[in-house]
C-alpha cells in the first residue's frame, strides 16, 4: 500500500513540474491579448466546421450560405491579424 502512495506522489510531482514548466514557457498575456486569442480560437473552430460541412453539402442554397459564412469568418480572422 505504501508503494502505491509513493508512486502517486511521484506522479503528482512530475505533473506539477510539467505544469510549472509550461507556465514559464507561455508568455504573459494581458486580458486583451487573452480575449483576442480566445476569439481567434473560436473563429478558427467555426471556420473548420464550415469547411467540413462544405465538403458534404448538396443543397445549393445551403452551400451559398456556408460560403458566405466562410468569407465572413476569413474576414474576421484577417482583422485580428491572422491573414
SETOR-736345 format. One record per residue (C-alpha): x, y, z. Coordinates in nm, 3 decimals, always signed. Example, Ala and Ser with C-alpha at 12.3 -4.5 7.8 and 13.67 -1.06 7.14 Angstrom:
<sites>
(site (+1.230,-0.450,+0.780));
(site (+1.367,-0.106,+0.714));
</sites>
This chain:
<sites>
(site (+0.000,+0.000,+0.000));
(site (+0.282,+0.242,+0.080));
(site (+0.432,+0.176,-0.259));
(site (+0.109,+0.287,-0.427));
(site (+0.109,+0.612,-0.233));
(site (+0.473,+0.673,-0.323));
(site (+0.412,+0.627,-0.696));
(site (+0.108,+0.855,-0.679));
(site (+0.320,+1.118,-0.506));
(site (+0.587,+1.089,-0.776));
(site (+0.321,+1.122,-1.047));
(site (+0.186,+1.433,-0.876));
(site (+0.533,+1.582,-0.851));
(site (+0.605,+1.513,-1.217));
(site (+0.271,+1.663,-1.321));
(site (+0.332,+1.971,-1.105));
(site (+0.680,+2.015,-1.251));
(site (+0.547,+1.991,-1.606));
(site (+0.269,+2.239,-1.531));
(site (+0.519,+2.483,-1.385));
(site (+0.744,+2.440,-1.690));
(site (+0.453,+2.512,-1.924));
(site (+0.356,+2.818,-1.722));
(site (+0.709,+2.956,-1.754));
(site (+0.720,+2.880,-2.128));
(site (+0.398,+3.069,-2.202));
(site (+0.440,+3.442,-2.224));
(site (+0.226,+3.660,-2.001));
(site (-0.082,+3.775,-2.185));
(site (-0.279,+4.080,-2.092));
(site (-0.656,+4.042,-2.058));
(site (-0.697,+4.199,-2.404));
(site (-0.448,+3.955,-2.555));
(site (-0.620,+3.659,-2.389));
(site (-0.955,+3.779,-2.522));
(site (-0.807,+3.813,-2.872));
(site (-0.657,+3.463,-2.857));
(site (-0.986,+3.319,-2.735));
(site (-1.173,+3.497,-3.015));
(site (-0.925,+3.369,-3.275));
(site (-0.956,+3.016,-3.146));
(site (-1.335,+3.037,-3.165));
(site (-1.322,+3.177,-3.520));
(site (-1.081,+2.905,-3.632));
(site (-1.305,+2.634,-3.487));
(site (-1.611,+2.779,-3.660));
(site (-1.416,+2.800,-3.984));
(site (-1.308,+2.437,-3.959));
(site (-1.666,+2.327,-3.901));
(site (-1.790,+2.520,-4.205));
(site (-1.514,+2.381,-4.425));
(site (-1.610,+2.029,-4.315));
(site (-1.975,+2.094,-4.395));
(site (-1.888,+2.237,-4.736));
(site (-1.726,+1.907,-4.829));
(site (-2.053,+1.720,-4.790));
(site (-2.330,+1.971,-4.863));
(site (-2.553,+1.905,-5.162));
(site (-2.813,+2.180,-5.130));
(site (-2.704,+2.481,-5.340));
(site (-2.874,+2.736,-5.114));
(site (-2.709,+2.591,-4.806));
(site (-2.374,+2.584,-4.988));
(site (-2.413,+2.955,-5.069));
(site (-2.493,+3.031,-4.706));
(site (-2.189,+2.835,-4.588));
(site (-1.963,+3.009,-4.841));
(site (-2.083,+3.349,-4.716));
(site (-2.023,+3.243,-4.359));
(site (-1.675,+3.123,-4.451));
(site (-1.597,+3.455,-4.620));
(site (-1.715,+3.642,-4.313));
(site (-1.501,+3.427,-4.081));
(site (-1.197,+3.474,-4.304));
(site (-1.252,+3.849,-4.289));
(site (-1.281,+3.845,-3.909));
(site (-0.968,+3.634,-3.875));
(site (-0.781,+3.874,-4.103));
(site (-0.893,+4.169,-3.890));
(site (-0.736,+4.004,-3.589));
(site (-0.406,+3.967,-3.771));
(site (-0.421,+3.607,-3.884));
(site (-0.437,+3.672,-4.258));
</sites>
